[in-house]
Amino acid sequence: MNIILLSGGSGQRLWPLSNDVRSKQFIRIFRTEKGELESMVQRVYRQIRTVDPEAKVTIATSKSQVSAIHNQLGSDVGICVEPCRRDTFPAVALAVAYLRDVRGVRESEPVVVCPVDPYVEEDYFQALKSLGERAALSEANLVLMGIEPTYPSAKYGYIIPKDKKNISKVSMFKEKPTEAAAADYIAQGALWNGGVFAFRLGYVMERVRQITGFADYDGLLEGYHSLEKISFDYGVVEHEPNIEVMGFSGMWKDLGTWNTLTEAMDGPNIGKAVFNEKCENVHVINELDVPVLCMGLKNMVVSASPEGILVSDKEQSSYIKPFVSEFDHKVMYAEKSWGSFRVLDVGKSSMTIKVTLNPGHRMNYHSHQYRDEVWTVVCGEGRTIIDGTEKQVAAGDVVTMAAGTWHMVIADTELQMIEVQLGKDISVYDKQKHEPIFC
Amino acid sequence: MNIILLSGGSGQRLWPLSNDVRSKQFIRIFRTEKGELESMVQRVYRQIRTVDPEAKVTIATSKSQVSAIHNQLGSDVGICVEPCRRDTFPAVALAVAYLRDVRGVRESEPVVVCPVDPYVEEDYFQALKSLGERAALSEANLVLMGIEPTYPSAKYGYIIPKDKKNISKVSMFKEKPTEAAAADYIAQGALWNGGVFAFRLGYVMERVRQITGFADYDGLLEGYHSLEKISFDYGVVEHEPNIEVMGFSGMWKDLGTWNTLTEAMDGPNIGKAVFNEKCENVHVINELDVPVLCMGLKNMVVSASPEGILVSDKEQSSYIKPFVSEFDHKVMYAEKSWGSFRVLDVGKSSMTIKVTLNPGHRMNYHSHQYRDEVWTVVCGEGRTIIDGTEKQVAAGDVVTMAAGTWHMVIADTELQMIEVQLGKDISVYDKQKHEPIFC
């Protein structure tokens, strides 16, 4: 199976766990059978591999998510990076061209496109496989997945099939109807549109050429910034008369808000939390090292991270977005391809962070124009390269770097350092990178 | 007026703002007319000074509170330090002996004893002055303050006067009756016992001699550990037939729980907090630098500090103690005589803290046997003394100190440093102090 996972989205609805560099799909919130925590993207990736160990998975995403994807899925996963944010049509176009021109998928082969964040079981990926197989054989140009609705929701799009067979031609689409209208559609056999579709690669490449004028990956990549912001639905699906829908009646949840997300938790808390006996239907997701004590709470969610603290009635939690937009969005925690960092303290002319490098990983070789830095290694072993000179470091070693100094660190074991940044107007943009030439 | 303020108490009921070194009286939670925040101890001290600028104030307390008292009230305040924790009788005995033998108060002079944490207005301290004046003249040996009850509480002690005059002989005491019994007592004119009493100094010194065998301050100090743990009520009041009570009908609140404390706040929050329009009767006290977002909360208190997060129904918040007892009580923030520190990160063999020294202040000259330390100055100017050598330091300077190195820092301006401690089993007990001989 060739599968493109669309990984987009900003992080406002699941604040404070999501932020500008950590969309909801990267929050480690689900407990695996082994008792470890995994994120939506890790869960989906694991499920695909279980159903189809040979699946060719490509994640279509933006630059800002690449580090987190490498951190969570390793460096072997296929990633197709948008040079800038457009919408789903350009993202799918680029990823399909990438599959053909970089990964060698033939134009006759089927491709399945799926969001990276549905909360589903393995039967869903079995259904994706069937969807791809159908797309390979069907005379239709697009085969959509239609999810059996569990209630007349006003927040989804509906696909209305021509007949009641499991695979049917599509009669029409209805985007976010009222609940009453939704109930009518469902009575007629309407299905939810979960944004999942399959096609033969050549079909989409031809549409891309017609719409954008670009015919291959390099062209699309170069002209990406000039592409119109348009969804795949509006750009392709709505203009295509020859579409099928295949029903799926298994478990499918859209965990877009705290309210829905906590329903998928296997216990009342992740992280340190204590509840008194008067608590009912309370979930705590606590990424801090200190405890959350809950007393007499009912139907609530509490979430704490280095970015802030949410305390919300569950139903109210879906209205979070406008409040979060007002906050100062300094990133306090981020996963990088080499590990993670957490901001410990922000001063007037300083910032202190804790840096954790995974064993065998390294930072980019870089320098800062306007700030000095001091590293104190607190744990592990590794090597620093400072202006070209390599040196062994271990817990207790201190490295001072004036502004302009080129520096990097390579972790031989897991390596933790306290980094104190000193300067006025400290910014992530004050960074020059180059590849080290000597190691 | 000679006044002894009893400053005791552990910090469990107002967790996470109070902790083992910060009892509730040190939490800065009240807004002054100037708009600044002050603690209970600062409020009471300011009120006493307003009513009686000449008042001789002595704070009877334990060693662990001395730094916080100096930090909040300056270094001029009289402090009588218990060598170890006993109960109120030994604490009062030591403070009374201190007043006579160290501060020169005569045996005929009246002394007023009062807890450090009532939430009151200035009329209360006018009443304390009258209480002292009465004690100087009265034939009674003890004059108690009796507070007019506002409801039949089961959690206070009651003083039942012989008659209804403002100053009356005491008929009997009733400790924490049922609410029904309390209502009966109140109908008979009973008053709350707020732990406030006055006496001529010589009377208590004589009782101290009879009970403990010690007759002066030095003797009490030396023999303090051998004194019985007994309250002043049980040790003295209950055995004294000649007691008066003086009524007080002004405002008096015992802010011992989050529920009562938030009633004294002048707005819904201290620190960063945002409330959506569905919140009702919610208070947030947030000592962290990041926001607390509250959505759809009713009758709740949220408090966040470096020690943890409390989210509680207000009524439930009075049952906090057993939960807090279970927590690991690592002190994450403390006020010291020279400034404050905050723990930023705790690693396996490291701890990172932010140290803030107030201008003109200095740490003790000290060393650690089992840990190395690294200071990175992030703000301000000062001088370090490292193994006897003084050096100017400013933002950006790094000082490394191997275990065994003697060190201190003197702040010429406000000085902030990131201190990384490195070693196994890092403990506050790993500290040797001596006074610097060269500065």
Interface residues (C-beta under 8 A of the other chain):
Chain A: W15 P16 V274 N276 K278 N286 L288 D289 V290 P291 V292 L293 C294 M295 G296 L297 M300 V302 A304 P306 E307 G308 I309 L310 V311 S312 D313 E315 Q316 S317 Y319 I320 F323 V324 E326 F327 M332 L344 D345 V346 G347 K348 S349 S350 T352 K354 D372 V374 T376 V378 C379 A395 G396 V398 T400 Q416 I418 V420 L422
Chain B: W15 P16 V274 N276 K278 N286 L288 D289 V290 P291 V292 L293 C294 M295 G296 L297 M300 V302 A304 P306 E307 G308 I309 L310 V311 S312 D313 E315 Q316 S317 Y319 I320 F323 V324 E326 F327 M332 L344 D345 V346 G347 K348 S349 S350 T352 K354 D372 V374 T376 V378 C379 A395 G396 V398 T400 Q416 I418 V420 L422
